[in-house]
């Protein structure tokens, strides 16, 4: 083999905190080299363990390693030389300290065994470079130059900021530029020049340097570590790299450390394990799904010792939250989404795992990136060792993304407070078929009862459609009734979906909600920690001409700011991560009184300081309104309870119902049922359920509704 045949994917630049420099560059390149020339301003024996595999390959080919290093002389050292102190003795003192690093005894033996082996076999030769003192008595030799040559005579050269030290590779932010002689004429010339310059220094032909042999006294000290005799140089790659990896692998996997879990979290993890590491964590929003999921990952790694973790979340902000939480479990994930430069790092880590140079990788990705061809290709390389963890897993029930639920995954975990997909029986079943049974079902009711979430007071605020809105609602309902479809989302025709969305927007954007909200919020002008959930609607042909074309969220924000003097700001998907953080910080510090949001708070954005919520977006989808309620109920210092104002939309005033025909009532009934279902759910778990009883009974009696559940034949009516 040669450089040409084995280094097709070599990069032109490596950065130590972005790229696996040792694993993706040094070892592959050294494994094909017969000569390695390295000039560095500082050298540490620690680096030899890191690149031992490549060095061992050079040894097996009877190659040559030439190392030119600096003893790091200081100004006082040059003064000592001028005063008559012999240069060689000074160098001895410096190197004696260099090779007597503050490391534990076992590690010293391992490192010096390698050095001793390479020196004794005449594979490694070391020389010392010192700046000619007549040039500058403060100067030090500080170059970083590397040259590798393969059996075909091709040259690979590199230069940059990295010294030959363990810290340079593992800790510091360093950059290396790489040139390959076989790739272009320019690169060929650069490589030739670098090789010539090194040889010039090595032969002590550079007039600016004094180059002396490696002191024999230091060499003798190293050779005392003669345990190399027990190593066959052909096994050097295996034996010494194993020593290094053994040490490194001790800390590269997930661990719970001193973290403790609630009883229900431990139960969830244990049940998941009993079900062969498959299952569903059905846990109310705010009860620690992410935390429990990471605990399950730690348990899996502890049991299996070798794992690739792929964690999927629907949004970038959720990926960032997972990343933040993962670090508490000794996990340093690769974040993958959008246009971020993650591919090289991911590829290096996958190669590292495949070659068994690490036992753990954690990938956190958005659902969108998860579906890309590149990501799937990377995952497939080690899918038999992979656990798939899906946050807000209800999203994976949709037909398109569910196709990526590969049966080859041996370990599977779904996290969701609302796994059952509204109006999508088939999609829901796909999730249960793939992930398995629930490992835990930790309900909102239980969470409140056990004080994992705060208690709340529920206040329904009734509004009605305007005549124009009701007329539009009625027309859409008539069109919807003409469709005969199943309850499965994937089977709903696009035309029907369009009609359903249009009708839902009439309800969410009901014009009367603005006035009703203003009336309620007069009492909260001096309060903080307010949240207003708006619908993703824009007023069109229906309603007040003064607000046609305006978004509900803009109308609400302006009303709060200008008419009520409440300091409010939007919190939507339009704001970037930095802006969101700034907004949340200001909100928590009570510099902002109210957040006006649409859907971006539905999944994953944690703002536990929220105390009072006003829900204008009248959703009939349990997934949405359960998520929204959960956001408000998170525990927070000084937050004894929360309040929820829910704007209930009725087709017409209840007093008018008795005067309309049965056919008109039939148009109303679908909306009435949906609003009642949400209202009853919210009221039943509240701290004031009886407050709503009279209103609920009045609505039910007015429309002669005895049961509150969706029927097959009127789901879309």
BALUMLO-146178 format. One record per residue (C-alpha): y, z, x. Coordinates in pm, whole numbers, plus 50000, padded with zeros to 5 digits. Each point is the difference from the previous one (the first is absolute). Example, Ala and Ser with C-alpha at 12.3 -4.5 7.8 and 13.67 -1.06 7.14 Angstrom:
// BALUMLO-146178
495505078051230503444993450137
// end
This chain:
// BALUMLO-146178
500005000050000503644995650098503505007949875500174966449821496835006349800500505036449909503755006249964500974974949734501815026749796501915015950283503605008149911503094991150198501345035249952498445034149943501805031549883498135032350048500865016749669499254968649800497054984850186496805014450143500944990150355496895013950167497524987049747501584966649912501374990050342498895019950305496295003049934499424964149876502004985750292498455022550266496554992049865500474963650111501865006750326498615000750353503305011150157502485025149863503325005450179502335026649866503345012150129501545029849822502785024550057497765028649897496245004249979497815025149822496255003250026499865005249622500434963149939496784991650184497905015649727501784979549739499304967050171496695010350158498064974149806501934971450149499955015450346496255004049981499634963049921502014991250309497735023050200496904982749869501394966850123500785014650341503634993649928503105015750147502685023649871503255003150195502345027749893503545003250139501665032549897503045021150071499825036350113503245006549804502135010950295503245017549914503335002050182498995032450169496854983350129501974972550171502225026750152496905017650134498864967350160503384995750167499715035650131496784990950175497305006949741497274974450041499854974949716496235000449978499885037849967502604999149723498054973449819496875021250035501755029249836501254978549712496664983649935498165032750027502045012449705499584966849818496225001750017499965037049923501334995749646500065028749756496814990749819496865019249918497195000650255497534978949804502554973049945500955000450369496374994550099499674970949762503144982850127499375006050366496374989849966501274965749897502554998850281497415011850249497554973549886502504971650022501275010550343496565006950149498734965849886503064983550157500984986549662503325018749979502614999450275503255018849963503234996350194503295018549986503364982849949503255016550109503464984749987501374994650349502265029950052502634979950177500544980149680500655029949778498965035750059499895006349622497944969749901496385001949889497374973349955499934995849624498444966049930497364994249731498004969050083496424989749924497904970150104496444992049893497944971150131496724987149850497094981950165501624966149922503175009550186502095002449684502695026450016501245024249736503155018650097501985026349816503095020650054502065024549802500925036449964496535015950005498805019750299496325005450066499835033449822498295013949697503335010049849501354964750037497084986449796499635027349740503405016849955502944980450133501564969849838499334973150260500094962350004497874975450202500664962550032496924978550067499704965950171496844978950012499854972950269497784977349791502284998449698503054981550132501684987450317502685026549970497435027749965498064985750296503085001650221500795035649889496475011350077500084983850343503305017050083498765034149883496824996450204501994989450309502435029249963497195025049975498254986350309503305000750185500445036949926496345008050066500204984250344503165019750077502014968050024502715010549759502975010550213501235024049731496815020650000497905020950231496354996449900497475023550157496255005249950498765026549765499895032650194496515008350122500445036849923500564992349632497184974850001497665026250145501055024249730499104975249730496724990750165498895036049973499394992449637496804982250096498285003449665500314962549978496614997650171498355006949668501704969449849498624965250030503114978450027498464977349738500125029649764503515010350092501424982649696497745019549771499885033850162503645005950088501474983049697497725022049788501505030350168503454988349904499084989849650498145032349937503155018950074502224976949805497804998749692500145037549960503434997049840500184965249856498405007649665501325016649684499835037449965501095025249739500845025050273501465030949835500724981949672498685017549689499204984749663500115012749645496675007049834500214968849784500774978550307496975013350186497884993949689501214964049983499094994050365496585016349968499124980149688501084968150174497705007750291497085007749765500474965849841499494983050337503714998850079500924981149686502085011049707503305004249823502625027350036501515001049650502805024650069503275005549821503144987750174501285027150232496675017750063499394986550351497934968249968501144987150339499285033250168496545001749844499274964050094500825006950365497815031049986497144978149875500614975950289499775028650250496725011249846498594964650017500974996450366498535033950083496714989649838499754964150124501895002650335501064963649983502304986549728502584973349921502285012449722501844974449786502565015949768501704978049739503185009049813502044978249764503395004050168501515002450348501485034349931496545012749913498634986350328502735019350181499155031649806496314996650085500924995150365502095031849997497235020349838497284985150222501675013050315499395035549875496274992050029500144987650362500064964049880502294973750151499664971049755500824963350040502494991549726499524964649874502334982949760502334970949958501604984550303499535030450223498454992950340496665016749940497524972250071499695003950377499595037649981497464996549718498004973950190499965021650314498825030349807497294980349823498784986550336500055034950139497885012949711497604970750011499415005250372499485037249932502975010950210501195020749706498265015049702502835000349750502674976949863502275006149704501714970549832502565006249725501064968649818501684988249685497874983949732501694966950075499245000750373496475011849929499344967149821501154977850288497494979050188500885016350332499465035449873496714991049836498774983750321500825031450197498345023249749496854979249978499305004950372498955036249940499645002449624496635018250027501855029550158503014998649767501255023249729502304983849744502525024649854502164986249719503085018649880501244994049646496634983349957500624988249644501804970450157496704987850147498574994549653501944967549966497784969550036501594984750310500095030550224496685013649872498354970150170500695017850329497845029949904497224989150235496635015749936499505001950378502255030650018497615029450042502625026649926502524998249715502685022349852502424993349715503055021749935501904998849672501445021649730499494971549755496924980350100499234987349651501994967949955501924997549675498684971849788497624988350273496455012049943498474974850238502425008550280499325037049957496264994350013500334980250323501555030550161497255023549885497294975250102501374997750353501225035250079497475019749799500415031149789502855024650004499715026050276502595020649818502124997749689502945022950051502134996049690503705005649952499225027949756497895018150258502574994550273502715015849788497725028449892499065007550361503664997050106499464970550232502694982649794502985015549825500125005749625502374978949796501944998049674499794968049798502844986849785499474967749800503214981449919499614975449710501814966750006499514969549778500194962750054503094981849885499604974449724500134971950256497435017250221497685006849708500194963849886499064987950350497245026050022498604988549664499994963450101498155007550324497465021649816499264971949756499304976550293497855026150176497845005149689498954963650017498125006850322496475013249983499055014350335497935026750165501265032150147499414986950352503184992650191498494970750185499194982749672503515001949857501594965449985503224995650196501854991049682498995033049844501015019450310503454984449980500375010449638498835035550068502435004250290502894986749792499245024149719499585029750233503414992750149501625002149659498655035349966500795010650357503514985949984500915011149652503795000249987500245033449818498435018050295503244997750198502045019249744497195025149946499735005950375503735005750032499915025349719497215019650168501424998450351503335014649902498205033150039498924991750357503294989050157500005029350242496264999550070498054986050297496494986350056500194975749706497884968649962500484971649752497094975849959501294966449881498134969749882499924968550211502024982249736503154979649972501864997049671499914964449874500744984249669499205031549810502475028049958503575008650099501944970150134501735022850250496805006650188498234966449973498524990950337500335034850147497015019350126499245032749830500005018050335503534987850080501315009949660498535034850035501295005150354503524989049905499995022049692498985030350205502494993550278503044988249805499695016449659498295033150077501025005650360496395004550111499354988750358497114976049954498424972450207497294974249952496575005250150498064967649975497814976450196503174982150115500885027950243498355000050343498165030150142503005013350195502254998049697497435017649784499685028150249503755003950016500195000949620497215025749970501575022250268503334999149815498235006949672498115030050138503215013450154501694996049658502534974750126498574976549737499365014449654497864972849846497604972450097499844969849772496634983250056497744973649857496424998050126500135008650367499485036849923496864992849796497664999350298500345021050308503675008350056500155037750022503215016749893498825034749894503585012349952500224980849669500465025549724501184980749694498804965149905501354976849733497474972649918501594969349842497164976650092497745006249704496664990150145496824998849795497954997150318498485034150084499944990850369503764997150002501025029849792497445023250160501264990150345503605005649894499285034149860498105009850316502984991350220502115025149810497485028450013499645003650377500605035150130503285007050178501765031850118502145014649723498504976649740498475022449735499574972449744500864963849930501474982849696499104965849861502114981249748497954971649854501894973449802497654991849714500654965649851499344995049628500334966849819502365014549738501335033849880497245019849829502105003449685499954962249963496224996350023499415008949634502064970349888498154973050198496914980249910496505006350127500164967750201503115012750178498275033450064497124981450159502444985550253501235035050079496625016550033499054987150347503195013250160499805032549805496465007050119500854993750364503085022049996498155027549815497124999150246502335006250292502005026349814496905019849900498634998350356503275012650148500475026949734496465014150022500335008850369503595012049980501285035449990501514993849652497444979949798501105013849664503494985450051498544965349942497595008249718502444994249716501114966450135496434988550066498905010449650503004982849843499234967150176496295001749916500655008349635502674973449962497624972950124496865016649860498415002050344497075023850020498574991150340501744993350325497924975750196500014963150074497764977949793498394968350134501744978349747503545012250049500255006550373502594972650033501605003649659
// end
